[in-house]
Amino acid sequence: MSLMGCERNLKQYQNGQWAWPDEANELLATLWNSLDVKLYTINKTINEKFGTSYSRNSIIGRAHRLGLPKRSQQKNDSPEFQEMRRLARIESKRRWERMRYHRTRGLRDAMGLPPLSITRQPKLPPPRIEDTTIPQEQRKTFAQLDHGHCRWPIGDPGTEEFFFCGGEAHGSYCAAHQYRSTQ
Protein backbone atom coordinates (compact mmCIF):
# COMPACT_ATOMS: atom_id res chain seq x y z
CA MET A 1 0.00 0.00 0.00
CA SER A 2 1.38 3.41 -0.83
CA LEU A 3 2.05 6.05 1.79
CA MET A 4 -0.79 8.17 0.37
CA GLY A 5 -3.26 5.35 1.02
CA CYS A 6 -2.04 5.02 4.62
CA GLU A 7 -2.47 8.75 5.25
CA ARG A 8 -5.99 8.66 3.81
CA ASN A 9 -6.86 5.65 5.99
CA LEU A 10 -5.43 7.33 9.11
CA LYS A 11 -7.63 10.36 8.50
CA GLN A 12 -10.68 8.09 8.44
CA TYR A 13 -9.72 6.46 11.79
CA GLN A 14 -11.18 8.43 14.71
CA ASN A 15 -11.79 7.53 18.35
CA GLY A 16 -10.85 3.91 17.87
CA GLN A 17 -13.27 3.42 14.98
CA TRP A 18 -13.18 3.93 11.26
CA ALA A 19 -15.08 7.09 10.41
CA TRP A 20 -17.93 6.58 7.99
CA PRO A 21 -19.35 9.63 6.27
CA ASP A 22 -22.92 10.40 7.34
CA GLU A 23 -24.02 10.13 3.71
CA ALA A 24 -22.58 6.57 3.60
CA ASN A 25 -24.52 5.66 6.74
CA GLU A 26 -27.73 7.01 5.22
CA LEU A 27 -27.14 5.19 1.93
CA LEU A 28 -26.35 1.98 3.83
CA ALA A 29 -29.59 2.26 5.83
CA THR A 30 -31.62 2.92 2.67
CA LEU A 31 -30.11 0.03 0.72
CA TRP A 32 -30.13 -2.28 3.74
CA ASN A 33 -33.87 -1.96 4.24
CA SER A 34 -34.71 -2.76 0.62
CA LEU A 35 -34.77 -6.56 0.51
CA ASP A 36 -34.32 -6.82 -3.25
CA VAL A 37 -30.77 -5.36 -3.06
CA LYS A 38 -28.03 -7.91 -2.41
CA LEU A 39 -25.10 -7.29 -0.05
CA TYR A 40 -22.70 -7.32 -2.98
CA THR A 41 -24.61 -4.45 -4.59
CA ILE A 42 -24.69 -2.46 -1.34
CA ASN A 43 -20.95 -2.95 -0.92
CA LYS A 44 -20.15 -1.99 -4.51
CA THR A 45 -22.43 1.08 -4.46
CA ILE A 46 -20.95 2.52 -1.25
CA ASN A 47 -17.35 1.89 -2.33
CA GLU A 48 -17.88 3.49 -5.78
CA LYS A 49 -19.78 6.51 -4.48
CA PHE A 50 -17.42 7.37 -1.61
CA GLY A 51 -14.12 6.03 -2.99
CA THR A 52 -13.72 3.57 -0.13
CA SER A 53 -12.71 -0.07 -0.07
CA TYR A 54 -15.00 -1.49 2.59
CA SER A 55 -15.35 -5.26 2.64
CA ARG A 56 -18.64 -7.12 2.74
CA ASN A 57 -18.05 -7.91 6.41
CA SER A 58 -17.36 -4.27 7.27
CA ILE A 59 -20.67 -3.33 5.65
CA ILE A 60 -22.48 -5.95 7.76
CA GLY A 61 -20.65 -4.80 10.90
CA ARG A 62 -21.51 -1.16 10.26
CA ALA A 63 -25.17 -2.04 9.77
CA HIS A 64 -25.08 -3.92 13.07
CA ARG A 65 -23.47 -0.95 14.87
CA LEU A 66 -26.09 1.38 13.40
CA GLY A 67 -28.77 -0.86 14.87
CA LEU A 68 -30.28 -1.81 11.53
CA PRO A 69 -32.51 -4.90 11.64
CA LYS A 70 -31.14 -8.24 10.46
CA ARG A 71 -31.70 -8.96 6.80
CA SER A 72 -34.08 -11.86 6.55
CA GLN A 73 -34.05 -14.30 3.70
CA GLN A 74 -36.71 -13.46 1.21
CA LYS A 75 -39.52 -15.92 1.68
CA ASN A 76 -41.94 -16.22 -1.13
CA ASP A 77 -45.23 -17.66 0.08
CA SER A 78 -47.04 -17.35 -3.25
CA PRO A 79 -48.78 -20.53 -4.44
CA GLU A 80 -46.75 -20.52 -7.68
CA PHE A 81 -43.48 -20.43 -5.76
CA GLN A 82 -44.59 -23.18 -3.37
CA GLU A 83 -45.62 -25.40 -6.31
CA MET A 84 -42.26 -24.76 -7.98
CA ARG A 85 -40.43 -25.78 -4.77
CA ARG A 86 -42.56 -28.92 -4.45
CA LEU A 87 -41.79 -29.97 -8.04
CA ALA A 88 -38.08 -29.27 -7.53
CA ARG A 89 -38.06 -31.52 -4.43
CA ILE A 90 -39.80 -34.31 -6.36
CA GLU A 91 -37.34 -34.03 -9.25
CA SER A 92 -34.41 -34.03 -6.83
CA LYS A 93 -35.76 -37.16 -5.15
CA ARG A 94 -36.23 -38.87 -8.53
CA ARG A 95 -32.70 -37.93 -9.56
CA TRP A 96 -31.34 -39.36 -6.30
CA GLU A 97 -33.29 -42.61 -6.78
CA ARG A 98 -31.99 -43.00 -10.34
CA MET A 99 -28.43 -42.41 -9.16
CA ARG A 100 -28.85 -44.90 -6.33
CA TYR A 101 -30.29 -47.49 -8.73
CA HIS A 102 -27.35 -47.13 -11.09
CA ARG A 103 -24.89 -47.37 -8.24
CA THR A 104 -26.39 -50.48 -6.73
CA ARG A 105 -27.17 -52.26 -9.96
CA GLY A 106 -24.05 -51.03 -11.63
CA LEU A 107 -23.46 -49.73 -15.10
CA ARG A 108 -23.53 -53.23 -16.57
CA ASP A 109 -27.18 -53.63 -15.65
CA ALA A 110 -28.03 -50.12 -16.84
CA MET A 111 -26.34 -50.82 -20.19
CA GLY A 112 -28.14 -54.17 -20.59
CA LEU A 113 -25.01 -56.27 -20.11
CA PRO A 114 -25.11 -59.56 -18.22
CA PRO A 115 -23.89 -59.36 -14.63
CA LEU A 116 -20.38 -60.43 -13.85
CA SER A 117 -20.10 -63.71 -12.04
CA ILE A 118 -17.44 -63.57 -9.39
CA THR A 119 -16.51 -66.88 -7.90
CA ARG A 120 -14.25 -66.91 -4.92
CA GLN A 121 -12.03 -69.80 -4.13
CA PRO A 122 -12.50 -70.86 -0.53
CA LYS A 123 -9.49 -69.93 1.52
CA LEU A 124 -7.93 -73.03 2.99
CA PRO A 125 -6.59 -72.77 6.49
CA PRO A 126 -2.84 -73.14 6.87
CA PRO A 127 -1.60 -76.44 8.23
CA ARG A 128 -2.04 -76.79 11.97
CA ILE A 129 1.08 -76.51 14.01
CA GLU A 130 1.80 -78.33 17.23
CA ASP A 131 3.71 -76.09 19.60
CA THR A 132 5.79 -79.00 20.92
CA THR A 133 7.02 -79.88 17.42
CA ILE A 134 8.59 -76.50 16.66
CA PRO A 135 12.27 -77.13 15.80
CA GLN A 136 14.88 -75.96 18.34
CA GLU A 137 16.61 -73.68 15.79
CA GLN A 138 13.30 -71.85 15.11
CA ARG A 139 12.50 -71.17 18.78
CA LYS A 140 13.35 -67.66 20.00
CA THR A 141 13.70 -65.97 23.36
CA PHE A 142 12.38 -62.46 23.88
CA ALA A 143 15.85 -61.00 23.30
CA GLN A 144 16.24 -62.93 20.02
CA LEU A 145 12.91 -61.82 18.49
CA ASP A 146 13.33 -59.63 15.44
CA HIS A 147 11.11 -58.12 12.78
CA GLY A 148 9.63 -60.94 10.75
CA HIS A 149 9.65 -63.53 13.57
CA CYS A 150 6.43 -65.05 14.90
CA ARG A 151 5.70 -63.71 18.40
CA TRP A 152 3.36 -66.53 19.51
CA PRO A 153 4.23 -67.34 23.14
CA ILE A 154 4.55 -71.01 24.06
CA GLY A 155 4.73 -72.33 27.59
CA ASP A 156 4.74 -70.70 30.99
CA PRO A 157 6.63 -67.38 31.03
CA GLY A 158 7.95 -68.13 34.51
CA THR A 159 9.87 -71.25 33.44
CA GLU A 160 13.06 -71.94 31.49
CA GLU A 161 11.10 -73.81 28.80
CA PHE A 162 9.20 -70.66 27.72
CA PHE A 163 9.88 -69.51 24.12
CA PHE A 164 8.32 -67.78 21.14
CA CYS A 165 7.50 -69.61 17.89
CA GLY A 166 10.04 -67.62 15.85
CA GLY A 167 8.69 -68.79 12.48
CA GLU A 168 8.47 -66.54 9.41
CA ALA A 169 5.79 -63.97 10.15
CA HIS A 170 3.86 -61.47 8.08
CA GLY A 171 2.75 -59.18 10.88
CA SER A 172 2.96 -60.49 14.43
CA TYR A 173 2.42 -64.22 13.83
CA CYS A 174 3.20 -66.94 11.33
CA ALA A 175 0.31 -68.14 9.15
CA ALA A 176 -0.59 -71.06 11.45
CA HIS A 177 -0.64 -68.97 14.63
CA GLN A 178 -2.44 -66.09 12.88
CA TYR A 179 -5.18 -68.54 11.91
CA ARG A 180 -5.27 -69.95 15.43
CA SER A 181 -5.55 -66.47 16.95
CA THR A 182 -8.76 -65.77 15.02
CA GLN A 183 -10.47 -69.08 15.81
C-alpha positions as CSV (number, residue, x, y, z in Angstrom):
1,M,0.0,0.0,0.0
2,S,1.4,3.4,-0.8
3,L,2.0,6.0,1.8
4,M,-0.8,8.2,0.4
5,G,-3.3,5.4,1.0
6,C,-2.0,5.0,4.6
7,E,-2.5,8.7,5.3
8,R,-6.0,8.7,3.8
9,N,-6.9,5.6,6.0
10,L,-5.4,7.3,9.1
11,K,-7.6,10.4,8.5
12,Q,-10.7,8.1,8.4
13,Y,-9.7,6.5,11.8
14,Q,-11.2,8.4,14.7
15,N,-11.8,7.5,18.4
16,G,-10.8,3.9,17.9
17,Q,-13.3,3.4,15.0
18,W,-13.2,3.9,11.3
19,A,-15.1,7.1,10.4
20,W,-17.9,6.6,8.0
21,P,-19.4,9.6,6.3
22,D,-22.9,10.4,7.3
23,E,-24.0,10.1,3.7
24,A,-22.6,6.6,3.6
25,N,-24.5,5.7,6.7
26,E,-27.7,7.0,5.2
27,L,-27.1,5.2,1.9
28,L,-26.4,2.0,3.8
29,A,-29.6,2.3,5.8
30,T,-31.6,2.9,2.7
31,L,-30.1,0.0,0.7
32,W,-30.1,-2.3,3.7
33,N,-33.9,-2.0,4.2
34,S,-34.7,-2.8,0.6
35,L,-34.8,-6.6,0.5
36,D,-34.3,-6.8,-3.2
37,V,-30.8,-5.4,-3.1
38,K,-28.0,-7.9,-2.4
39,L,-25.1,-7.3,-0.1
40,Y,-22.7,-7.3,-3.0
41,T,-24.6,-4.5,-4.6
42,I,-24.7,-2.5,-1.3
43,N,-20.9,-3.0,-0.9
44,K,-20.1,-2.0,-4.5
45,T,-22.4,1.1,-4.5
46,I,-20.9,2.5,-1.3
47,N,-17.3,1.9,-2.3
48,E,-17.9,3.5,-5.8
49,K,-19.8,6.5,-4.5
50,F,-17.4,7.4,-1.6
51,G,-14.1,6.0,-3.0
52,T,-13.7,3.6,-0.1
53,S,-12.7,-0.1,-0.1
54,Y,-15.0,-1.5,2.6
55,S,-15.3,-5.3,2.6
56,R,-18.6,-7.1,2.7
57,N,-18.0,-7.9,6.4
58,S,-17.4,-4.3,7.3
59,I,-20.7,-3.3,5.6
60,I,-22.5,-6.0,7.8
61,G,-20.6,-4.8,10.9
62,R,-21.5,-1.2,10.3
63,A,-25.2,-2.0,9.8
64,H,-25.1,-3.9,13.1
65,R,-23.5,-1.0,14.9
66,L,-26.1,1.4,13.4
67,G,-28.8,-0.9,14.9
68,L,-30.3,-1.8,11.5
69,P,-32.5,-4.9,11.6
70,K,-31.1,-8.2,10.5
71,R,-31.7,-9.0,6.8
72,S,-34.1,-11.9,6.6
73,Q,-34.0,-14.3,3.7
74,Q,-36.7,-13.5,1.2
75,K,-39.5,-15.9,1.7
76,N,-41.9,-16.2,-1.1
77,D,-45.2,-17.7,0.1
78,S,-47.0,-17.4,-3.3
79,P,-48.8,-20.5,-4.4
80,E,-46.8,-20.5,-7.7
81,F,-43.5,-20.4,-5.8
82,Q,-44.6,-23.2,-3.4
83,E,-45.6,-25.4,-6.3
84,M,-42.3,-24.8,-8.0
85,R,-40.4,-25.8,-4.8
86,R,-42.6,-28.9,-4.5
87,L,-41.8,-30.0,-8.0
88,A,-38.1,-29.3,-7.5
89,R,-38.1,-31.5,-4.4
90,I,-39.8,-34.3,-6.4
91,E,-37.3,-34.0,-9.2
92,S,-34.4,-34.0,-6.8
93,K,-35.8,-37.2,-5.1
94,R,-36.2,-38.9,-8.5
95,R,-32.7,-37.9,-9.6
96,W,-31.3,-39.4,-6.3
97,E,-33.3,-42.6,-6.8
98,R,-32.0,-43.0,-10.3
99,M,-28.4,-42.4,-9.2
100,R,-28.8,-44.9,-6.3
101,Y,-30.3,-47.5,-8.7
102,H,-27.4,-47.1,-11.1
103,R,-24.9,-47.4,-8.2
104,T,-26.4,-50.5,-6.7
105,R,-27.2,-52.3,-10.0
106,G,-24.1,-51.0,-11.6
107,L,-23.5,-49.7,-15.1
108,R,-23.5,-53.2,-16.6
109,D,-27.2,-53.6,-15.6
110,A,-28.0,-50.1,-16.8
111,M,-26.3,-50.8,-20.2
112,G,-28.1,-54.2,-20.6
113,L,-25.0,-56.3,-20.1
114,P,-25.1,-59.6,-18.2
115,P,-23.9,-59.4,-14.6
116,L,-20.4,-60.4,-13.8
117,S,-20.1,-63.7,-12.0
118,I,-17.4,-63.6,-9.4
119,T,-16.5,-66.9,-7.9
120,R,-14.2,-66.9,-4.9
121,Q,-12.0,-69.8,-4.1
122,P,-12.5,-70.9,-0.5
123,K,-9.5,-69.9,1.5
124,L,-7.9,-73.0,3.0
125,P,-6.6,-72.8,6.5
126,P,-2.8,-73.1,6.9
127,P,-1.6,-76.4,8.2
128,R,-2.0,-76.8,12.0
129,I,1.1,-76.5,14.0
130,E,1.8,-78.3,17.2
131,D,3.7,-76.1,19.6
132,T,5.8,-79.0,20.9
133,T,7.0,-79.9,17.4
134,I,8.6,-76.5,16.7
135,P,12.3,-77.1,15.8
136,Q,14.9,-76.0,18.3
137,E,16.6,-73.7,15.8
138,Q,13.3,-71.9,15.1
139,R,12.5,-71.2,18.8
140,K,13.3,-67.7,20.0
141,T,13.7,-66.0,23.4
142,F,12.4,-62.5,23.9
143,A,15.8,-61.0,23.3
144,Q,16.2,-62.9,20.0
145,L,12.9,-61.8,18.5
146,D,13.3,-59.6,15.4
147,H,11.1,-58.1,12.8
148,G,9.6,-60.9,10.7
149,H,9.7,-63.5,13.6
150,C,6.4,-65.0,14.9
151,R,5.7,-63.7,18.4
152,W,3.4,-66.5,19.5
153,P,4.2,-67.3,23.1
154,I,4.6,-71.0,24.1
155,G,4.7,-72.3,27.6
156,D,4.7,-70.7,31.0
157,P,6.6,-67.4,31.0
158,G,7.9,-68.1,34.5
159,T,9.9,-71.2,33.4
160,E,13.1,-71.9,31.5
161,E,11.1,-73.8,28.8
162,F,9.2,-70.7,27.7
163,F,9.9,-69.5,24.1
164,F,8.3,-67.8,21.1
165,C,7.5,-69.6,17.9
166,G,10.0,-67.6,15.8
167,G,8.7,-68.8,12.5
168,E,8.5,-66.5,9.4
169,A,5.8,-64.0,10.1
170,H,3.9,-61.5,8.1
171,G,2.8,-59.2,10.9
172,S,3.0,-60.5,14.4
173,Y,2.4,-64.2,13.8
174,C,3.2,-66.9,11.3
175,A,0.3,-68.1,9.2
176,A,-0.6,-71.1,11.5
177,H,-0.6,-69.0,14.6
178,Q,-2.4,-66.1,12.9
179,Y,-5.2,-68.5,11.9
180,R,-5.3,-70.0,15.4
181,S,-5.6,-66.5,17.0
182,T,-8.8,-65.8,15.0
183,Q,-10.5,-69.1,15.8
